[in-house]
Amino acid sequence: MYLAIAQRIDLPLEIITPPGHIYVRYREGDRVINIETTARGVDMPDETYLNIQNSTLMTRTLKEVIGMTHVNQASTYLYKGEYGKAVHAYEAALPYMQEDPLVHELLGYSYLFTGEKEKGEAFLKRVGKGTHAIVEDYLAGKVDLDGIEAVFQSVDEKRESILQKQQRLQQVLKKYPDFRGGLHQLAISWIQLSRSKEAIAPLLHYYTLDPQDALTAYYLAVLYDQRQDYQKCWRYLREAEALTAADHFSPKVLRALRRTLSQHSPEP
């Protein structure tokens, strides 16, 4: 709606897409106004949309926005296990987002789930290295198709649903103990069950496999803070800060954790 109105009144707006969200921005010289489309157009600072894994904001074209509507529909099908429908929807997005690595990744999975292994792997090989752990692990033989499907298994708020996915992940990890996507999801399942102590072990294993992952370092810092193990909390907080600083970025959540931690324990 915002974009349609802007076009009618000839108002240039930028389209910004943090992961899982979209808003628009008006720019006039040095003046920048963010227009939050889900909150009556409130101007929210850029930092609101940034996180440890997302240090920059991506600008989209109108053409890409059309493609994103297909991606949203496709992702719904994917998580419901309707893989044939997901393939068709991602294919519909491709003409608008031909170079988008996320579309390549999700279409690749969808092809794999429908038995089109050659097509699926071709798309996964087009995804850039370093930011897509599940893709890297699959292509390296560190997980099979069932393991990827376990990661995508949806859960509701019921304990039985979480346990069902957790048990499936544990079976996958018995066969593929270094599957990073499985380790991450297993940790999340323990947190969802309010058993944060058990979440630490899979995260520690993940971090030994990928010590450049700032998000995992942050999770470990938070969990150790909750358990009042402040020495380890400081360790992983500083490591998360160092990893993000290497990208010239200081996430708000890390600054907040540092303030809170400093109130409980002086920095060693």
N, C-alpha and C positions, 0 to 999 in steps of 0.2 A: 504494500500500500504506500509506504513512504517513497519508494522508488517511482511508483506510478505518478504520484502527486508531483514529485520533483521534476519529472519529465514534462508534465503538463505546464508547469510554471517556469520551465527552463532553469532550474536550480541544480547546479552540478554537485552531486554527492558521491563520495567514495564509499565503496562497499567493503567492509572489513569482516573477516571470518576467523575469529579464534576457534579452536577445536570445539565442535558441537554447538556453535552459536553464530549469529550474524547480526551486525548492526551497521549503521551508516554514519558517515562523517562529513561535515561541511568544513571546507578550508578556504580562507580568504587571506592571502598573504601569510603573515605569521600567526594569524588567529585560527585556531582549530576548535571545532565544536563536535563532540561525539554525541550522537543521537541514539540512545538506547531504545530499540524498537519494542522491547518487552516491558518497559517502565515509563510509558507515556512520553517518550522522547527526552528523558533526563540526560543531562551532560555528565557522563561518568569519566573519570581519568583513565588513561590508557592502562595504567598499572592494574586496574580492576580486572582486566582481561588476560593478564600475563600470569604464568605460573612457571614452575621449575623446568618443565619440558617445552615451554613456549615463551621464548625470550623476545620474539618479534611478532608483529601483527601482519597478517597477509591481506593484501588488497586484491579484490576480485573484479572481474569485468561482468557486465550484464549477461554476456554469453555464458560465463561460468556459473552464474547464479541459476540460470535455467538448468544447467547440468546438475547442480546441487539438489534441485528438487527431485530429480531422478535418483540421485545417490541416497537421499533420505528415505525414499520409498524402498530402494533396494536393501538398505541396511535393516529395515523392519523385516523384510522377507528373510534376510540372512539369519537374524537372531531367532526367527520363528522356525527355522529349518526348511523353509520353502525355497530351496536352492535354485530350482528352475526359474522361478519368478525373479529371484535375485539376479540371475545371469541376464535376463532380458532387460531389467531396469538399469543395471550397470552398463550394459551395452548401449542403452539409450543415452546414458550420460557421456559416453566416450566422445562423440562428435564435438561436445562443448568443453570437454576437459581432457584433451588428448595426452597431455604431458603430466597429468596429476598423479603422483606416486600412490596416493591413497586409493584412488579408483583402480589403478593397476593391481594393487595388493588385494583389495576386496573382490575384484572381478576374478583374479587368479584363484583365490580360495573358493569362490563360487563354482568356477569351472572344475576344480578338483573335487568338490563335493558332488558334482553331477557326473563324475566319471571321466571328464575330459582332461586327463592328466597332462597331455602335451600342451594344450592351450593354457591350462592353468600355470604350469611351470614357466611357460614363455612370458606370461605377464609378470610373474614373481621375479624373474630375472631382470626385468626392466626397472624394478624398484631400487633406489639408491641404497648403498651400504651405510651402516652406522646408525640408522634411526629406526630400523624395523627388525627387532630381535626375532620375532616369530618367523619371518621370511628367511632370515639368515640361518636360523636353526633348522628349518625344514630343508633348505637347499644343501645344508651341510650334513644331512642325515641324522640330526640330533632329535628329530621328532617325526612321527608319521601323521597321516591324515586324521586318524582318530584323536590324536593329541591336540591338533588344531581345533577340531570340532568340540572337544571338551572345553577349551578356552572360550569358545563362542556360546556354550550352553547357557541359556538365560536362567535366572533364578528370580523368585519373588521374595517376599519378606518372611515367608514361612521357614522355620528351622529345617523341616524335612527337605525342602527344595535346596537349601544351602548344603546340607549334608550329602544329598545325592550328587551334586556337582563335585563336592570335595572328595568323595570316595572315588569318583571317576578320575579326577586329577591325580590322586594318590596312586591309582593303578597305572596311569600314564607315566608318572615319574619313577615308578619301579623299573620300567623298561627304558625310559629316557631320563635319567636323573639330572642331566644338565640342560633340560629344556627350560629356557628362561621364562617363556610365557606361562608355562605350567607352574613354576615356582612362584611367580608373581601372583597368579590367581589363587594358588593355595594359601598364600599369606593373607590375601584379601578375605578368603572364606573364613579363616580363623578370626580375623578382626570382626567380620559380620556376626560371628558366634560369640563375640565378647570374650574371646580367649587370646588376648594379645601376646601372652607369653609364647604360645605355640607359633605365632606368626613370625617370630624372630628368626628361627632356624632356617626356613626357606629363603628369607631375605638375606641372611648372611651367606648362604650358599650362592644365591644370585650374585651378590656383590663380589664374591671371589671370582666368579666367571666374568663379570663386567664391572671392574672397579672404576670405570668412567661414568657410571650411571648415577647422576646426582639425585634422581628421584628416590632410588633405593636407599641411598645414604640418608636422605631426609626422613623416609619412613622409619629407618632404624633409630634415628635421633629421637623422633617422636615417641616411639615405643619404649625406648630406654628412659625417656623423660617421664612417661606414665608410670614406669616401674621404679622411679626415683633412683635409677642408676646413673647419676649425673656425670660421672667420669666418662662413661661410654657415650652418653648423650652429647657431651662436648666434643668428643672425638669425631662422631659422625656428622655433627652439625658443621664443624670446621671443614671436614672433607667435602660436604655438600656446598659450602660457601666457596671453597677453592675451585671446585669443578665449574660452578656457575660463573665465578669471577673470570675464569679463563675465556668465557664468552662475553666478557664485559657486561655482566648482568648481576643484579642483586635482588633476588625475588623477595617480595613482601613477606611471604610465609617464613622465610629464613630469618628475616629481621625480627619478625614477631616472636619466633621461637627463641632467638638469642635474648630478647628483652625478658621473656618469661623465665628462661633458664637462669639468667643473671640474678633474678630475685631469689632463687632457691639455692644457687651454688655459684661462688665466684669462679671465673674462668681459670683453670689450672695453668 
